Amino acid sequence: MTEFYYVTLIDAPREKVWRALTTAEFTQQYWHNTQIQSDWIEGGQVKFLVDGRVSCEGELFICSPYEELSYGWNFSQNPACTDEQPSRVTFTLLDVEGATKLTVRHDQFNNEDSPTYQMVSAGWPYVLAGLKSLCEKGITRDFSQLYV
């Protein structure tokens, strides 16, 4: 099965990591200048906006604050990905003595040659490094700018 799987420890409480994953003012700082948008009601939509345009979108599957977040992932505006079915990304947050163990699983790709899989498997480590830095140190560096 083709999937991206990543585990990291973030020296910040789950509430802070959750806000960084679900609040536009935070995602814009570390995630390719995107602003996440959703009403956070399961069955609703999650959208990533860049300069007011949707770059990625999907259905919200699970929204359990501070514990689990899962949604569909479709690069609807990327011509290389328009024929692909949405994949799924799931974040699991576990309290570890006041810090957060964050597990990211991105799966349900068409296959390992999927353009979406190729992009996210290379890009996730940069996004997650930015998230970790923001939550731990308040540094708003977007490591994705280093991604080539």
GUZABA-696959 format. One record per residue: residue number from 1; residue in one letter; x, y, z of N, C-alpha, C in turn. Coordinates in Angstrom, 2 decimals. Each point is the difference from the previous one (the first is absolute). Layout:
BEGIN
NODE   marmar   marvo      n_xx      n_yy      n_zz     ca_xx     ca_yy     ca_zz      c_xx      c_yy      c_zz
NODE      NUM       A         X         Y         Z         X         Y         Z         X         Y         Z
...
//
This chain:
BEGIN
NODE   marmar   marvo      n_xx      n_yy      n_zz     ca_xx     ca_yy     ca_zz      c_xx      c_yy      c_zz
NODE        1       M      0.84     -1.18      0.00     -0.84      1.18      0.00      0.89      1.25      0.00
NODE        2       T     -0.34      0.96     -0.82      0.75      1.24     -0.08     -0.52      0.97      1.05
NODE        3       E      0.90      0.46      0.88     -0.39      0.99      1.00      1.23      0.75      0.49
NODE        4       F     -0.26      1.17      0.53      1.04      0.78      0.67     -0.32     -0.10      1.49
NODE        5       Y      1.00     -0.33      0.80     -0.18     -0.17      1.45      1.14      0.72      0.70
NODE        6       Y     -0.34      0.83      1.00      1.02      0.82      0.66     -0.41      0.19      1.46
NODE        7       V      0.95     -0.14      0.90     -0.24      0.22      1.43      1.04      0.98      0.50
NODE        8       T     -0.45      0.99      0.77      0.93      0.95      0.61     -0.51      0.37      1.38
NODE        9       L      0.91      0.41      0.86     -0.35      0.54      1.31      0.15      1.51     -0.06
NODE       10       I     -1.01      0.70      0.48     -0.01      1.46      0.01     -0.09      0.44      1.46
NODE       11       D      0.93      0.81      0.42      0.03      0.45      1.39     -0.98      1.15      0.20
NODE       12       A     -1.28     -0.35     -0.13     -1.11      0.95      0.18     -1.24     -0.83      0.30
NODE       13       P     -0.95      0.56      0.74     -1.21     -0.75      0.31     -0.85     -0.26     -1.24
NODE       14       R     -0.83     -1.04      0.06     -0.85     -0.38     -1.13     -0.89      1.15     -0.46
NODE       15       E     -0.49      0.81      0.92     -0.88      1.11     -0.37      0.70      0.97     -0.95
NODE       16       K      1.26      0.25      0.25      0.77      0.92     -0.84      0.24     -0.62     -1.38
NODE       17       V      0.36     -1.28     -0.03      0.22     -0.68     -1.27     -1.30     -0.06     -0.80
NODE       18       W     -1.10     -0.26      0.67     -1.32     -0.04     -0.65     -0.31      1.35     -0.65
NODE       19       R      0.20      1.08      0.74     -0.25      1.34     -0.56      0.89      0.26     -1.22
NODE       20       A      1.24     -0.46      0.06      0.92      0.20     -1.12     -0.45     -0.79     -1.24
NODE       21       L     -0.68     -1.11      0.21     -0.50     -0.81     -1.11     -1.33      0.51     -0.56
NODE       22       T     -0.77      0.73      0.82     -1.38      0.31     -0.38     -0.32      1.49     -0.11
NODE       23       T      0.98      0.86      0.16     -0.23      1.44     -0.02      0.79      0.66     -1.11
NODE       24       A     -0.68      0.75     -0.84      0.61      0.63     -1.18      1.20      0.87      0.35
NODE       25       E     -0.09      0.74      1.10      1.12      0.89      0.34      1.28     -0.79      0.29
NODE       26       F     -0.14     -1.25      0.45      1.16     -0.84      0.27      0.46     -0.74     -1.26
NODE       27       T     -0.94     -0.62     -0.74      0.43     -0.77     -1.18      0.70      0.90     -1.02
NODE       28       Q     -0.42      1.22     -0.08      0.62      0.93     -0.95      1.49      0.21      0.30
NODE       29       Q      0.37     -0.16      1.26      1.37      0.27      0.41      0.98     -1.14     -0.35
NODE       30       Y     -0.49     -1.23     -0.11      0.93     -1.11     -0.21     -0.37     -0.91     -1.17
NODE       31       W     -1.17      0.19     -0.61     -0.51     -0.95     -0.98     -0.20      0.65     -1.37
NODE       32       H      1.08      0.29     -0.67     -0.03      0.57     -1.37     -0.88      1.24     -0.11
NODE       33       N     -0.08      0.78      1.05     -0.81      1.23      0.02     -1.49     -0.28     -0.22
NODE       34       T     -0.45     -1.19      0.36     -1.41     -0.35     -0.16     -0.77      0.30      1.28
NODE       35       Q     -1.26      0.30     -0.21     -0.91      0.22      1.13     -1.04     -1.11     -0.02
NODE       36       I     -0.03     -0.78      1.06     -1.00     -1.06      0.09     -1.35      0.62      0.32
NODE       37       Q     -1.04     -0.60     -0.55     -1.36      0.53      0.21     -0.96     -1.18      0.13
NODE       38       S     -0.80      0.01      1.05     -1.01     -1.03      0.21     -0.94      0.45      1.11
NODE       39       D     -1.19     -0.60      0.01     -0.90      0.23      1.14      0.23     -1.08      1.06
NODE       40       W      0.88     -0.94     -0.28      0.43     -1.09      0.88     -1.16     -0.88      0.44
NODE       41       I     -0.98     -0.15     -0.89     -1.11     -0.92      0.23      0.21     -1.20     -0.92
NODE       42       E      0.06     -1.20      0.57      0.24     -1.20     -0.79     -1.01     -0.09     -1.14
NODE       43       G      0.50     -0.33     -1.18     -0.82     -0.03     -1.21      0.08      1.29     -0.79
NODE       44       G      0.54      1.05      0.64      0.18      1.29     -0.67      1.29     -0.01     -0.81
NODE       45       Q      0.43      1.17     -0.41      1.17      0.15     -0.85      1.17      0.62      0.77
NODE       46       V      1.20     -0.38     -0.43      1.24      0.64      0.43      0.64      0.53     -1.27
NODE       47       K      0.41      1.26      0.03      0.63      0.61     -1.16      1.29      0.68      0.43
NODE       48       F      0.98     -0.03     -0.90      1.24      0.74      0.17      0.01      1.11     -1.04
NODE       49       L      0.06      1.23      0.46     -0.05      1.15     -0.89      1.37      0.66     -0.10
NODE       50       V      0.37      0.33     -1.22      1.22      0.78     -0.26     -0.46      1.22     -0.79
NODE       51       D      0.24      1.16      0.57     -0.46      1.25     -0.64     -1.48     -0.05     -0.34
NODE       52       G     -0.79     -0.61      0.88     -1.45     -0.06     -0.17     -0.49     -1.08     -0.94
NODE       53       R      0.91     -0.76     -0.62     -0.39     -1.07     -0.93      0.23     -1.35      0.65
NODE       54       V     -0.89     -0.94     -0.27      0.11     -1.35      0.56      1.13     -0.74     -0.69
NODE       55       S      0.96     -0.48      0.79      1.10     -0.80     -0.57     -0.17     -1.48      0.30
NODE       56       C     -0.71     -0.30      1.09     -0.22     -1.38      0.43     -1.31     -0.02      0.77
NODE       57       E     -0.73     -1.10     -0.12     -1.28     -0.08      0.71     -0.38     -1.45      0.22
NODE       58       G     -0.94     -0.20      0.93     -0.49     -1.35      0.26     -1.07     -0.01      1.06
NODE       59       E     -0.63     -1.15      0.15     -1.05     -0.19      1.00      0.62     -0.21      1.37
NODE       60       L     -0.61      0.58      1.02      0.45     -0.21      1.38     -0.61     -1.30      0.52
NODE       61       F      0.87     -0.97      0.30     -0.46     -1.31      0.46     -0.10     -0.07      1.53
NODE       62       I      1.05      0.42      0.68      0.04     -0.07      1.47      0.52      1.32      0.54
NODE       63       C     -0.72      0.53      0.98      0.46      1.21      0.69     -0.26     -0.20      1.49
NODE       64       S      0.99     -0.55      0.66     -0.05     -0.25      1.44      1.07      0.89      0.63
NODE       65       P     -0.40      1.23      0.43      0.99      0.98      0.46      1.03     -0.57      0.96
NODE       66       Y      1.26      0.34     -0.30      1.18     -0.34      0.79      0.38     -1.48     -0.08
NODE       67       E     -0.76     -0.81     -0.79      0.28     -1.43     -0.09      0.22     -0.48     -1.42
NODE       68       E     -0.96      0.28     -0.91      0.11     -0.53     -1.36     -0.70      0.91     -1.00
NODE       69       L      0.65      0.14     -1.14     -0.52      0.82     -1.09      0.26     -0.75     -1.29
NODE       70       S     -1.03     -0.19     -0.83      0.17     -0.73     -1.25     -0.87      0.62     -1.07
NODE       71       Y      0.60      0.19     -1.19     -0.77      0.58     -1.11      0.54     -0.48     -1.34
NODE       72       G     -0.84      0.14     -1.00      0.40     -0.33     -1.36      0.98      1.04     -0.52
NODE       73       W      0.76     -0.41     -1.02      1.06      0.86     -0.52     -0.03     -0.09     -1.52
NODE       74       N     -0.33      1.11     -0.64     -0.06      0.04     -1.46      0.61      1.32     -0.47
NODE       75       F      1.08     -0.10     -0.76      0.62      1.19     -0.60     -0.83      0.40     -1.22
NODE       76       S     -1.18      0.52      0.23     -0.95      0.28     -1.07      0.51      1.00     -1.03
NODE       77       Q      0.91      0.86      0.37      0.50      1.02     -0.93      1.30     -0.39     -0.68
NODE       78       N      0.52     -1.19      0.30      1.25     -0.44     -0.61     -0.31     -0.92     -1.18
NODE       79       P      0.33      0.41     -1.23     -0.33     -0.81     -1.17      0.52     -1.43      0.06
NODE       80       A      1.13     -0.24      0.65      0.56     -1.35      0.09     -0.86     -0.92      0.87
NODE       81       C     -0.87      0.59      0.83     -0.76     -0.79      0.97     -1.50     -0.03     -0.26
NODE       82       T     -0.47      0.66     -1.03     -1.45      0.15     -0.19     -0.72     -1.33     -0.24
NODE       83       D      0.68     -1.01     -0.54     -0.64     -1.28     -0.26      0.05     -0.96      1.19
NODE       84       E      0.65      0.40      1.07      0.15     -0.89      1.16     -1.19      0.11      0.95
NODE       85       Q     -0.29     -1.14      0.63     -0.99      0.00      1.08      0.65      0.64      1.22
NODE       86       P     -0.80      0.61      0.88      0.59      0.59      1.21      0.71     -1.06      0.86
NODE       87       S      1.11      0.41      0.58      0.68     -0.83      0.99     -0.50      0.44      1.38
NODE       88       R      0.59     -0.54      1.05     -0.45      0.33      1.36      1.21      0.29      0.87
NODE       89       V     -0.11      1.05      0.80      1.04      0.32      0.97     -0.62     -0.06      1.40
NODE       90       T      0.73     -0.62      0.93     -0.49     -0.15      1.38      1.11      0.41      0.96
NODE       91       F     -0.36      0.88      0.93      0.90      0.43      1.06     -0.52     -0.59      1.30
NODE       92       T      0.89     -0.65      0.76     -0.35     -0.50      1.32      0.92      0.69      1.01
NODE       93       L     -0.61      0.58      1.03      0.74      0.74      1.02     -0.12     -0.74      1.32
NODE       94       L      1.14     -0.30      0.61      0.03     -0.71      1.27      0.81      0.80      1.00
NODE       95       D     -0.56      0.22      1.18      0.72      0.72      1.05      1.11     -0.90      0.56
NODE       96       V      1.20      0.56      0.05      1.14     -0.70      0.58      0.63      0.95      1.02
NODE       97       E     -0.53     -0.07      1.23      0.49      0.84      1.10      0.06      1.47     -0.37
NODE       98       G     -1.07      0.51     -0.60     -0.09      1.42     -0.35      0.50      0.33     -1.39
NODE       99       A      0.70     -0.92     -0.62      0.41      0.16     -1.40     -1.01     -0.76     -0.86
NODE      100       T      0.19      0.05     -1.32     -0.93     -0.65     -0.91      0.74     -0.96     -0.92
NODE      101       K     -0.45     -1.23     -0.03      0.46     -0.95     -1.00     -0.97      0.15     -1.17
NODE      102       L      0.51      0.48     -1.13     -0.82      0.22     -1.18      0.31     -1.09     -1.03
NODE      103       T     -1.02     -0.72     -0.39      0.12     -1.00     -1.05     -0.78      0.49     -1.21
NODE      104       V      0.65     -0.02     -1.15     -0.64      0.41     -1.25      0.00     -1.20     -0.93
NODE      105       R     -1.17     -0.34     -0.47     -0.15     -1.09     -0.98     -0.75      0.58     -1.20
NODE      106       H      0.64     -0.05     -1.14     -0.64      0.44     -1.24     -0.09     -1.23     -0.89
NODE      107       D     -1.24     -0.44     -0.31     -0.18     -1.26     -0.72     -1.14      0.12     -1.01
NODE      108       Q     -0.42     -1.13     -0.52     -1.05     -0.13     -1.01      0.38      0.70     -1.31
NODE      109       F      1.25     -0.11     -0.38      0.45      0.52     -1.29     -0.39     -0.99     -1.09
NODE      110       N     -0.10      0.48     -1.23     -0.31     -0.89     -1.13      1.06     -1.10     -0.11
NODE      111       N      1.29      0.37      0.09      1.10     -0.94     -0.06      1.29      0.76      0.32
NODE      112       E      1.13     -0.70      0.06      1.25      0.69      0.37      0.50      0.94     -1.08
NODE      113       D     -0.54     -0.09     -1.21      0.35      0.95     -1.06     -0.90      1.22      0.01
NODE      114       S     -0.90      0.07      0.95     -0.93      1.12      0.11      0.76      1.32      0.13
NODE      115       P     -0.31      0.98     -0.84      0.65      1.31      0.17     -0.24      0.60      1.39
NODE      116       T     -1.19     -0.22      0.55     -0.28      0.50      1.35      0.94     -0.65      1.01
NODE      117       Y      0.15     -1.33     -0.08      0.89     -0.71      0.92      1.42      0.51     -0.13
NODE      118       Q      0.47      0.19     -1.20      1.36      0.48     -0.22      0.20      1.38      0.64
NODE      119       M     -0.99      0.89     -0.14      0.11      1.35      0.57     -0.04     -0.01      1.52
NODE      120       V     -0.98     -0.71      0.57     -0.16      0.07      1.45      1.09     -0.77      0.74
NODE      121       S      0.47     -1.12     -0.56      1.03     -0.76      0.71      1.32      0.79      0.05
NODE      122       A      0.24      0.83     -1.00      1.18      0.86      0.03     -0.24      1.25      0.84
NODE      123       G     -1.21      0.50      0.03     -0.29      1.27      0.65     -0.36     -0.05      1.47
NODE      124       W     -0.62     -1.11      0.45     -0.44     -0.07      1.40      1.11      0.27      1.01
NODE      125       P      1.20     -0.55     -0.14      1.02      0.27      1.01      0.29      1.49      0.19
NODE      126       Y     -0.06      0.77     -1.08      0.24      1.44      0.10     -1.15      0.71      0.71
NODE      127       V     -1.22     -0.39     -0.34     -1.17      0.59      0.65      0.03     -0.32      1.50
NODE      128       L      0.29     -1.26      0.33      0.00     -0.41      1.41      1.15      0.62      0.79
NODE      129       A      1.12      0.25     -0.65      1.11      0.71      0.67     -0.44      1.43      0.34
NODE      130       G     -0.71      0.63     -0.91     -0.50      1.34      0.26     -1.02      0.02      1.13
NODE      131       L     -0.90     -0.98      0.01     -0.99     -0.13      1.07      0.69     -0.18      1.35
NODE      132       K      0.97     -0.89      0.05      0.73     -0.26      1.25      0.70      1.26      0.49
NODE      133       S      0.68      0.69     -0.89      0.72      1.22      0.35     -0.96      1.07      0.53
NODE      134       L     -1.12      0.17     -0.68     -0.98      1.00      0.42     -0.56     -0.32      1.39
NODE      135       C     -0.36     -1.26      0.22     -0.59     -0.38      1.29      1.01      0.06      1.15
NODE      136       E      1.24     -0.37     -0.27      0.99     -0.04      1.07      0.65      1.35      0.28
NODE      137       K      0.30      0.74     -1.05      0.80      1.22      0.16     -0.69      1.28     -0.42
NODE      138       G     -1.17     -0.13     -0.64     -0.68      1.19     -0.49      0.65      0.57     -1.26
NODE      139       I      0.94     -0.75     -0.58      0.66      0.44     -1.23     -0.94     -0.29     -1.16
NODE      140       T     -0.19      0.98     -0.82     -0.96     -0.15     -1.09      0.68     -0.30     -1.32
NODE      141       R      1.05     -0.79      0.05      0.72     -0.38     -1.21     -0.78     -1.04     -0.79
NODE      142       D     -0.11      0.22     -1.29     -0.64     -0.95     -0.89      1.09     -0.83     -0.66
NODE      143       F      0.27     -1.18      0.54      1.07     -0.85     -0.52     -0.30     -0.48     -1.41
NODE      144       S     -1.26      0.08     -0.42     -0.33     -0.46     -1.35      0.69      0.85     -1.06
NODE      145       Q      0.43      1.20      0.37      0.73      0.85     -0.94      1.36     -0.62     -0.34
NODE      146       L      0.47     -0.92      0.83      1.28     -0.68     -0.24     -0.18     -1.22     -0.89
NODE      147       Y     -1.24     -0.43     -0.14     -0.32     -1.20     -0.78      0.28      0.23     -1.48
NODE      148       V      0.75     -0.89     -0.60      0.30      0.09     -1.43     -0.37     -1.29     -0.70
//
